[in-house]
């Protein structure tokens, strides 16, 4: 469940952005050593503080947005 997008946990309609969220959790965890804490009161730490290039850190942060409308639409957008 820690890799599931919020809308997936809530049983809402799904699209490709659930995979982007899962990718963001995994990418964050690979750099930090633990999954991000997300939600209304908590935000994941900034990966740039660990020396992660700004573009990649930004892509991970955007993939971890709780509101799916704020995430990338697909992996092509992540790569851009």
VEXLO-217043 format. One record per atom (N, C-alpha, C, CB): y, z, x; residue in three letters; atom name. Coordinates in Angstrom, 3 decimals. Atoms other than C-alpha are relative to their C-alpha. Glycine has a CB too. Example, Ala and Ser with C-alpha at 12.3 -4.5 7.8 and 13.67 -1.06 7.14 Angstrom:
! residues 2
north=-1.190; up=0.000; east=0.890; code=ALA; site=N
north=-4.500; up=7.800; east=12.300; code=ALA; site=CA
north=1.200; up=0.000; east=0.900; code=ALA; site=C
north=0.027; up=1.246; east=-0.992; code=ALA; site=CB
north=-1.190; up=-0.060; east=-0.820; code=SER; site=N
north=-1.060; up=7.140; east=13.670; code=SER; site=CA
north=1.090; up=0.730; east=-0.770; code=SER; site=C
north=0.462; up=-1.415; east=0.414; code=SER; site=CB
//
This chain:
! residues 80
north=-1.226; up=0.000; east=0.789; code=UNK; site=N
north=0.000; up=0.000; east=0.000; code=UNK; site=CA
north=1.289; up=0.000; east=0.830; code=UNK; site=C
north=-0.001; up=1.186; east=-0.897; code=UNK; site=CB
north=-1.243; up=-0.043; east=-0.780; code=UNK; site=N
north=2.493; up=0.570; east=2.837; code=UNK; site=CA
north=0.513; up=-1.387; east=0.358; code=UNK; site=C
north=-0.210; up=0.800; east=1.266; code=UNK; site=CB
north=-0.413; up=1.373; east=-0.300; code=UNK; site=N
north=2.577; up=-3.194; east=3.417; code=UNK; site=CA
north=0.370; up=-0.785; east=-1.254; code=UNK; site=C
north=-1.107; up=-0.723; east=0.742; code=UNK; site=CB
north=-0.281; up=0.688; east=1.264; code=UNK; site=N
north=3.117; up=-4.025; east=-0.249; code=UNK; site=CA
north=1.483; up=0.076; east=-0.330; code=UNK; site=C
north=-0.830; up=0.606; east=-1.147; code=UNK; site=CB
north=-1.392; up=0.058; east=0.416; code=UNK; site=N
north=6.504; up=-5.112; east=-1.505; code=UNK; site=CA
north=0.214; up=0.907; east=-1.211; code=UNK; site=C
north=0.415; up=-1.455; east=-0.324; code=UNK; site=CB
north=-0.272; up=-0.891; east=1.135; code=UNK; site=N
north=8.205; up=-2.785; east=-4.004; code=UNK; site=CA
north=-0.369; up=-0.611; east=-1.346; code=UNK; site=C
north=1.457; up=0.378; east=-0.012; code=UNK; site=CB
north=0.313; up=0.621; east=1.291; code=UNK; site=N
north=7.834; up=-5.295; east=-6.830; code=UNK; site=CA
north=-1.502; up=-0.112; east=-0.231; code=UNK; site=C
north=0.634; up=-1.380; east=-0.085; code=UNK; site=CB
north=1.457; up=0.063; east=0.107; code=UNK; site=N
north=4.129; up=-5.575; east=-6.089; code=UNK; site=CA
north=-0.546; up=1.366; east=-0.415; code=UNK; site=C
north=-0.633; up=-0.455; east=1.343; code=UNK; site=CB
north=0.426; up=-1.351; east=0.365; code=UNK; site=N
north=3.692; up=-1.806; east=-6.294; code=UNK; site=CA
north=0.327; up=0.328; east=-1.453; code=UNK; site=C
north=0.656; up=1.021; east=0.918; code=UNK; site=CB
north=-0.422; up=-0.258; east=1.374; code=UNK; site=N
north=5.526; up=-1.825; east=-9.627; code=UNK; site=CA
north=-0.663; up=-0.913; east=-1.025; code=UNK; site=C
north=1.482; up=-0.144; east=-0.102; code=UNK; site=CB
north=0.683; up=0.909; east=0.908; code=UNK; site=N
north=3.357; up=-4.591; east=-11.084; code=UNK; site=CA
north=0.902; up=-1.068; east=-0.591; code=UNK; site=C
north=-0.624; up=0.775; east=-1.099; code=UNK; site=CB
north=-0.931; up=1.032; east=0.460; code=UNK; site=N
north=6.280; up=-7.007; east=-11.450; code=UNK; site=CA
north=-0.494; up=-1.381; east=0.412; code=UNK; site=C
north=1.414; up=0.252; east=0.562; code=UNK; site=CB
north=0.384; up=1.349; east=-0.428; code=UNK; site=N
north=5.975; up=-10.814; east=-11.157; code=UNK; site=CA
north=0.213; up=-0.177; east=1.505; code=UNK; site=C
north=0.805; up=-1.061; east=-0.778; code=UNK; site=CB
north=-0.011; up=0.167; east=-1.455; code=UNK; site=N
north=5.311; up=-11.917; east=-7.583; code=UNK; site=CA
north=0.325; up=-1.430; east=0.397; code=UNK; site=C
north=-1.343; up=0.405; east=0.589; code=UNK; site=CB
north=-0.211; up=1.313; east=-0.601; code=UNK; site=N
north=6.379; up=-14.798; east=-5.385; code=UNK; site=CA
north=-0.208; up=0.147; east=1.511; code=UNK; site=C
north=1.441; up=-0.567; east=-0.336; code=UNK; site=CB
north=0.248; up=0.009; east=-1.446; code=UNK; site=N
north=6.280; up=-15.675; east=-1.664; code=UNK; site=CA
north=0.712; up=1.127; east=0.733; code=UNK; site=C
north=0.428; up=-1.321; east=0.585; code=UNK; site=CB
north=-0.754; up=-1.050; east=-0.686; code=UNK; site=N
north=8.766; up=-12.930; east=-0.854; code=UNK; site=CA
north=-0.808; up=1.277; east=0.201; code=UNK; site=C
north=1.251; up=0.317; east=-0.775; code=UNK; site=CB
north=0.845; up=-1.167; east=-0.267; code=UNK; site=N
north=6.010; up=-10.305; east=-1.108; code=UNK; site=CA
north=-0.634; up=-0.128; east=1.383; code=UNK; site=C
north=-1.097; up=0.150; east=-1.091; code=UNK; site=CB
north=0.565; up=0.218; east=-1.336; code=UNK; site=N
north=4.466; up=-11.871; east=2.005; code=UNK; site=CA
north=1.050; up=0.241; east=1.078; code=UNK; site=C
north=-0.563; up=-1.426; east=0.122; code=UNK; site=CB
north=-1.074; up=-0.238; east=-0.961; code=UNK; site=N
north=7.826; up=-11.762; east=3.769; code=UNK; site=CA
north=0.217; up=1.493; east=0.200; code=UNK; site=C
north=1.300; up=-0.667; east=-0.467; code=UNK; site=CB
north=-0.140; up=-1.441; east=-0.103; code=UNK; site=N
north=8.113; up=-8.071; east=3.004; code=UNK; site=CA
north=-1.121; up=0.573; east=0.874; code=UNK; site=C
north=-0.014; up=0.648; east=-1.402; code=UNK; site=CB
north=1.139; up=-0.490; east=-0.784; code=UNK; site=N
north=4.617; up=-7.420; east=4.398; code=UNK; site=CA
north=0.149; up=-0.357; east=1.466; code=UNK; site=C
north=-1.310; up=-0.570; east=-0.542; code=UNK; site=CB
north=-0.256; up=0.417; east=-1.385; code=UNK; site=N
north=5.480; up=-9.413; east=7.515; code=UNK; site=CA
north=1.063; up=0.900; east=0.634; code=UNK; site=C
north=0.452; up=-1.486; east=0.051; code=UNK; site=CB
north=-1.056; up=-0.852; east=-0.522; code=UNK; site=N
north=8.652; up=-7.352; east=7.929; code=UNK; site=CA
north=-0.505; up=1.389; east=0.360; code=UNK; site=C
north=1.118; up=0.108; east=-1.004; code=UNK; site=CB
north=0.577; up=-1.317; east=-0.281; code=UNK; site=N
north=6.710; up=-4.083; east=7.718; code=UNK; site=CA
north=-0.828; up=-0.062; east=1.282; code=UNK; site=C
north=-0.874; up=0.488; east=-1.190; code=UNK; site=CB
north=0.847; up=0.128; east=-1.181; code=UNK; site=N
north=4.207; up=-5.288; east=10.310; code=UNK; site=CA
north=0.833; up=-0.215; east=1.260; code=UNK; site=C
north=-0.985; up=-1.152; east=-0.178; code=UNK; site=CB
north=-0.853; up=0.266; east=-1.161; code=UNK; site=N
north=6.877; up=-6.656; east=12.671; code=UNK; site=CA
north=0.732; up=1.276; east=0.424; code=UNK; site=C
north=1.018; up=-1.125; east=-0.318; code=UNK; site=CB
north=-0.696; up=-1.249; east=-0.297; code=UNK; site=N
north=8.851; up=-3.413; east=12.437; code=UNK; site=CA
north=-0.960; up=0.994; east=0.663; code=UNK; site=C
north=0.603; up=0.607; east=-1.291; code=UNK; site=CB
north=0.986; up=-0.952; east=-0.511; code=UNK; site=N
north=5.732; up=-1.336; east=13.032; code=UNK; site=CA
north=-0.436; up=-0.353; east=1.425; code=UNK; site=C
north=-1.219; up=0.042; east=-0.925; code=UNK; site=CB
north=0.392; up=0.412; east=-1.350; code=UNK; site=N
north=4.794; up=-3.370; east=16.118; code=UNK; site=CA
north=1.033; up=0.416; east=1.043; code=UNK; site=C
north=-0.205; up=-1.510; east=0.051; code=UNK; site=CB
north=-1.048; up=-0.389; east=-0.941; code=UNK; site=N
north=8.140; up=-2.584; east=17.735; code=UNK; site=CA
north=0.207; up=1.507; east=0.075; code=UNK; site=C
north=1.292; up=-0.662; east=-0.378; code=UNK; site=CB
north=-0.362; up=-1.414; east=0.066; code=UNK; site=N
north=8.611; up=1.024; east=16.621; code=UNK; site=CA
north=-1.212; up=0.923; east=0.136; code=UNK; site=C
north=0.714; up=0.287; east=-1.305; code=UNK; site=CB
north=1.203; up=-0.822; east=-0.080; code=UNK; site=N
north=5.043; up=2.310; east=16.409; code=UNK; site=CA
north=-0.352; up=0.694; east=-1.298; code=UNK; site=C
north=0.160; up=1.017; east=1.065; code=UNK; site=CB
north=0.282; up=-0.554; east=1.326; code=UNK; site=N
north=5.245; up=3.374; east=12.766; code=UNK; site=CA
north=0.688; up=-0.890; east=-1.022; code=UNK; site=C
north=0.485; up=1.496; east=-0.124; code=UNK; site=CB
north=-0.625; up=0.850; east=1.016; code=UNK; site=N
north=6.079; up=1.649; east=9.493; code=UNK; site=CA
north=1.393; up=0.507; east=-0.351; code=UNK; site=C
north=-0.873; up=-0.060; east=-1.264; code=UNK; site=CB
north=-1.341; up=-0.426; east=0.391; code=UNK; site=N
north=9.654; up=1.703; east=8.244; code=UNK; site=CA
north=-0.026; up=0.867; east=-1.249; code=UNK; site=C
north=0.889; up=-1.209; east=-0.230; code=UNK; site=CB
north=-0.217; up=-0.743; east=1.226; code=UNK; site=N
north=10.822; up=4.158; east=5.636; code=UNK; site=CA
north=1.086; up=-0.731; east=-0.753; code=UNK; site=C
north=0.383; up=1.499; east=0.272; code=UNK; site=CB
north=-0.971; up=0.745; east=0.782; code=UNK; site=N
north=12.570; up=2.223; east=2.902; code=UNK; site=CA
north=0.152; up=0.637; east=-1.365; code=UNK; site=C
north=-0.414; up=-1.472; east=-0.132; code=UNK; site=CB
north=-0.250; up=-0.533; east=1.330; code=UNK; site=N
north=13.981; up=2.989; east=-0.491; code=UNK; site=CA
north=1.469; up=0.320; east=-0.157; code=UNK; site=C
north=-0.851; up=1.245; east=-0.261; code=UNK; site=CB
north=-1.404; up=-0.258; east=0.319; code=UNK; site=N
north=17.180; up=4.143; east=-2.093; code=UNK; site=CA
north=0.657; up=0.936; east=1.014; code=UNK; site=C
north=0.115; up=0.592; east=-1.396; code=UNK; site=CB
north=-0.611; up=-1.000; east=-0.875; code=UNK; site=N
north=17.705; up=7.070; east=0.283; code=UNK; site=CA
north=-0.229; up=-0.265; east=1.485; code=UNK; site=C
north=-0.529; up=1.356; east=-0.345; code=UNK; site=CB
north=0.351; up=0.220; east=-1.408; code=UNK; site=N
north=16.197; up=5.715; east=3.520; code=UNK; site=CA
north=0.042; up=-1.476; east=0.328; code=UNK; site=C
north=-1.392; up=0.572; east=0.315; code=UNK; site=CB
north=0.002; up=1.374; east=-0.483; code=UNK; site=N
north=16.642; up=2.559; east=5.537; code=UNK; site=CA
north=-0.724; up=-0.035; east=1.333; code=UNK; site=C
north=1.447; up=-0.560; east=0.133; code=UNK; site=CB
north=0.641; up=0.093; east=-1.309; code=UNK; site=N
north=14.615; up=1.326; east=8.488; code=UNK; site=CA
north=1.047; up=0.013; east=1.109; code=UNK; site=C
north=-0.858; up=-1.273; east=0.092; code=UNK; site=CB
north=-0.903; up=-0.006; east=-1.147; code=UNK; site=N
north=16.165; up=1.816; east=11.909; code=UNK; site=CA
north=0.317; up=-1.414; east=0.461; code=UNK; site=C
north=-0.604; up=0.800; east=1.147; code=UNK; site=CB
north=-0.448; up=1.290; east=-0.519; code=UNK; site=N
north=17.985; up=-1.017; east=13.642; code=UNK; site=CA
north=-0.811; up=-0.342; east=1.251; code=UNK; site=C
north=1.529; up=0.025; east=0.316; code=UNK; site=CB
north=0.842; up=0.400; east=-1.132; code=UNK; site=N
north=15.571; up=-2.829; east=15.963; code=UNK; site=CA
north=0.814; up=-0.406; east=1.220; code=UNK; site=C
north=-0.903; up=-1.142; east=-0.404; code=UNK; site=CB
north=-0.833; up=0.364; east=-1.153; code=UNK; site=N
north=18.486; up=-3.944; east=18.161; code=UNK; site=CA
north=0.140; up=1.176; east=0.959; code=UNK; site=C
north=1.391; up=-0.470; east=-0.464; code=UNK; site=CB
north=-0.082; up=-1.186; east=-0.861; code=UNK; site=N
north=18.600; up=-0.368; east=19.457; code=UNK; site=CA
north=-1.166; up=0.079; east=0.976; code=UNK; site=C
north=0.042; up=1.264; east=-0.850; code=UNK; site=CB
north=1.174; up=0.041; east=-0.887; code=UNK; site=N
north=15.199; up=-1.061; east=21.042; code=UNK; site=CA
north=0.018; up=-1.218; east=0.907; code=UNK; site=C
north=-1.285; up=0.006; east=-0.820; code=UNK; site=CB
north=-0.108; up=1.190; east=-0.829; code=UNK; site=N
north=16.419; up=-4.222; east=22.750; code=UNK; site=CA
north=-0.541; up=-1.265; east=-0.643; code=UNK; site=C
north=-0.702; up=0.229; east=1.274; code=UNK; site=CB
north=0.477; up=1.179; east=0.720; code=UNK; site=N
north=15.057; up=-6.604; east=20.108; code=UNK; site=CA
north=1.197; up=-0.928; east=-0.207; code=UNK; site=C
north=-0.671; up=0.391; east=-1.377; code=UNK; site=CB
north=-1.111; up=0.931; east=0.201; code=UNK; site=N
north=17.220; up=-9.757; east=19.996; code=UNK; site=CA
north=0.545; up=0.072; east=-1.428; code=UNK; site=C
north=-0.446; up=-1.428; east=0.317; code=UNK; site=CB
north=-0.688; up=-0.171; east=1.280; code=UNK; site=N
north=19.771; up=-9.644; east=17.181; code=UNK; site=CA
north=-0.547; up=-0.911; east=-1.090; code=UNK; site=C
north=1.473; up=-0.255; east=0.172; code=UNK; site=CB
north=0.501; up=0.925; east=1.016; code=UNK; site=N
north=18.437; up=-12.733; east=15.394; code=UNK; site=CA
north=-1.327; up=0.435; east=-0.578; code=UNK; site=C
north=-0.136; up=-1.376; east=0.578; code=UNK; site=CB
north=1.308; up=-0.445; east=0.469; code=UNK; site=N
north=14.894; up=-11.405; east=15.211; code=UNK; site=CA
north=0.125; up=1.319; east=-0.759; code=UNK; site=C
north=-0.974; up=0.153; east=1.183; code=UNK; site=CB
north=-0.209; up=-1.283; east=0.668; code=UNK; site=N
north=16.035; up=-7.882; east=14.320; code=UNK; site=CA
north=0.587; up=-0.214; east=-1.388; code=UNK; site=C
north=0.923; up=0.903; east=0.837; code=UNK; site=CB
north=-0.604; up=0.293; east=1.294; code=UNK; site=N
north=18.155; up=-9.329; east=11.518; code=UNK; site=CA
north=-0.994; up=-0.592; east=-0.975; code=UNK; site=C
north=1.160; up=-0.939; east=0.171; code=UNK; site=CB
north=1.018; up=0.607; east=0.868; code=UNK; site=N
north=15.260; up=-11.396; east=10.183; code=UNK; site=CA
north=-0.955; up=1.060; east=-0.532; code=UNK; site=C
north=-0.787; up=-1.085; east=0.760; code=UNK; site=CB
north=0.891; up=-1.075; east=0.435; code=UNK; site=N
north=13.033; up=-8.313; east=10.062; code=UNK; site=CA
north=0.718; up=0.887; east=-1.021; code=UNK; site=C
north=-0.479; up=0.843; east=1.215; code=UNK; site=CB
north=-0.756; up=-0.853; east=0.928; code=UNK; site=N
north=15.744; up=-6.214; east=8.403; code=UNK; site=CA
north=0.144; up=-0.665; east=-1.362; code=UNK; site=C
north=1.387; up=0.321; east=0.574; code=UNK; site=CB
north=-0.163; up=0.702; east=1.280; code=UNK; site=N
north=16.321; up=-8.871; east=5.759; code=UNK; site=CA
north=-1.329; up=-0.077; east=-0.746; code=UNK; site=C
north=0.563; up=-1.418; east=0.228; code=UNK; site=CB
north=1.316; up=0.046; east=0.643; code=UNK; site=N
north=12.571; up=-9.191; east=5.095; code=UNK; site=CA
north=-0.359; up=1.339; east=-0.643; code=UNK; site=C
north=-1.074; up=-0.392; east=1.019; code=UNK; site=CB
north=0.286; up=-1.344; east=0.523; code=UNK; site=N
north=12.501; up=-5.432; east=4.444; code=UNK; site=CA
north=0.931; up=0.434; east=-1.131; code=UNK; site=C
north=0.087; up=0.999; east=1.116; code=UNK; site=CB
north=-0.893; up=-0.353; east=1.113; code=UNK; site=N
north=15.162; up=-5.542; east=1.743; code=UNK; site=CA
north=-0.828; up=0.402; east=-1.219; code=UNK; site=C
north=0.944; up=-1.188; east=-0.353; code=UNK; site=CB
north=0.711; up=-0.462; east=1.190; code=UNK; site=N
north=13.975; up=-3.580; east=-1.300; code=UNK; site=CA
north=0.196; up=-0.998; east=-1.141; code=UNK; site=C
north=0.490; up=1.410; east=-0.419; code=UNK; site=CB
north=-0.289; up=0.993; east=1.043; code=UNK; site=N
north=15.672; up=-6.059; east=-3.640; code=UNK; site=CA
north=-0.461; up=-1.373; east=0.494; code=UNK; site=C
north=1.534; up=-0.019; east=-0.362; code=UNK; site=CB
north=0.563; up=1.258; east=-0.494; code=UNK; site=N
north=13.651; up=-9.249; east=-3.287; code=UNK; site=CA
north=1.012; up=-1.130; east=0.029; code=UNK; site=C
north=-1.171; up=-0.405; east=-0.847; code=UNK; site=CB
north=-1.015; up=1.050; east=0.013; code=UNK; site=N
north=16.701; up=-11.366; east=-4.106; code=UNK; site=CA
north=0.771; up=-0.051; east=1.321; code=UNK; site=C
north=0.969; up=0.217; east=-1.164; code=UNK; site=CB
north=-0.713; up=-0.067; east=-1.281; code=UNK; site=N
north=18.146; up=-10.275; east=-0.739; code=UNK; site=CA
north=-0.878; up=-0.439; east=1.168; code=UNK; site=C
north=0.506; up=1.417; east=0.244; code=UNK; site=CB
north=0.917; up=0.467; east=-1.055; code=UNK; site=N
north=15.053; up=-11.348; east=1.241; code=UNK; site=CA
north=0.080; up=-1.506; east=0.149; code=UNK; site=C
north=-1.449; up=0.419; east=-0.309; code=UNK; site=CB
north=0.140; up=1.436; east=-0.191; code=UNK; site=N
north=14.465; up=-14.779; east=2.695; code=UNK; site=CA
north=-0.912; up=-0.540; east=-1.096; code=UNK; site=C
north=-0.564; up=-0.331; east=1.421; code=UNK; site=CB
north=0.833; up=0.605; east=1.050; code=UNK; site=N
north=12.879; up=-17.187; east=0.223; code=UNK; site=CA
north=-1.375; up=-0.408; east=0.522; code=UNK; site=C
north=0.703; up=-1.216; east=-0.592; code=UNK; site=CB
north=1.266; up=0.437; east=-0.596; code=UNK; site=N
north=10.166; up=-18.391; east=2.626; code=UNK; site=CA
north=0.092; up=0.140; east=1.517; code=UNK; site=C
north=-0.334; up=-1.474; east=-0.402; code=UNK; site=CB
north=0.022; up=-0.157; east=-1.451; code=UNK; site=N
north=9.130; up=-18.378; east=6.280; code=UNK; site=CA
north=0.848; up=-1.057; east=0.711; code=UNK; site=C
north=-1.430; up=-0.065; east=0.503; code=UNK; site=CB
north=-0.930; up=0.976; east=-0.587; code=UNK; site=N
north=11.141; up=-21.548; east=6.958; code=UNK; site=CA
north=1.386; up=0.615; east=0.145; code=UNK; site=C
north=0.071; up=-1.282; east=-0.867; code=UNK; site=CB
north=-1.306; up=-0.669; east=-0.078; code=UNK; site=N
north=14.249; up=-19.511; east=6.191; code=UNK; site=CA
north=-0.007; up=1.076; east=1.086; code=UNK; site=C
north=0.371; up=0.625; east=-1.364; code=UNK; site=CB
north=0.105; up=-0.996; east=-1.075; code=UNK; site=N
north=13.020; up=-16.756; east=8.533; code=UNK; site=CA
north=0.187; up=-0.691; east=1.344; code=UNK; site=C
north=-1.374; up=0.739; east=-0.049; code=UNK; site=CB
north=-0.084; up=0.713; east=-1.273; code=UNK; site=N
north=12.654; up=-19.297; east=11.333; code=UNK; site=CA
north=1.395; up=-0.541; east=0.283; code=UNK; site=C
north=-0.990; up=-1.133; east=0.016; code=UNK; site=CB
north=-1.380; up=0.484; east=-0.213; code=UNK; site=N
north=16.147; up=-20.678; east=10.781; code=UNK; site=CA
north=0.874; up=1.142; east=0.459; code=UNK; site=C
north=0.582; up=-0.631; east=-1.292; code=UNK; site=CB
//
